[in-house]
Amino acid sequence: MKTEQKIFDSVKMMRDIRNKLTKRYLNNPDLEMKDLEKIREKYHFHSKDDKQLSVYK
């Protein structure tokens, strides 16, 4: 029995994203830390060492 062809392949998409980010961060490891810091600021995540652990204070 033949199945229908996939319209969207999420596994392939995630592999492509992972490969792209790996290449980007291998050339510049500091860039990964900068990107992560931007994400933390955008979504109000704090490290365990910060005194402001809760966003809902």
C-alpha positions in Angstrom: 0.0 0.0 0.0 1.4 3.4 -1.0 1.1 6.3 1.4 0.6 9.9 0.6 3.6 12.1 0.1 4.4 14.4 3.0 3.5 18.0 2.5 5.6 19.2 5.4 8.6 17.2 6.9 9.2 18.6 10.4 12.1 16.2 11.1 13.9 17.5 8.1 13.2 21.1 9.0 14.7 20.6 12.5 17.8 18.9 11.1 18.3 21.8 8.8 18.0 24.3 11.6 20.3 22.3 13.8 22.9 22.1 11.1 22.7 25.8 10.3 23.1 26.7 14.0 26.0 24.3 14.4 27.9 25.9 11.5 27.2 29.4 12.8 28.3 28.7 16.4 31.4 26.6 15.5 32.9 29.6 13.7 32.0 32.0 16.5 31.3 30.4 20.0 30.8 33.8 21.6 27.9 34.4 19.3 26.0 31.5 20.9 26.3 33.1 24.3 25.2 36.5 23.0 22.2 34.9 21.3 21.3 33.0 24.5 21.5 36.2 26.5 19.2 38.0 24.1 16.7 35.1 24.5 16.9 35.3 28.3 16.2 39.1 28.2 13.4 38.8 25.7 11.5 36.1 27.7 12.6 37.3 31.1 14.6 34.2 32.1 17.1 34.5 34.8 19.9 32.3 36.0 19.7 30.6 39.4 22.4 33.0 40.6 20.2 36.0 40.0 18.3 37.4 42.8 15.3 38.0 40.6 14.3 34.4 39.9 10.6 35.1 39.5 9.1 37.1 36.6 5.9 37.6 38.6 7.3 39.6 41.5 
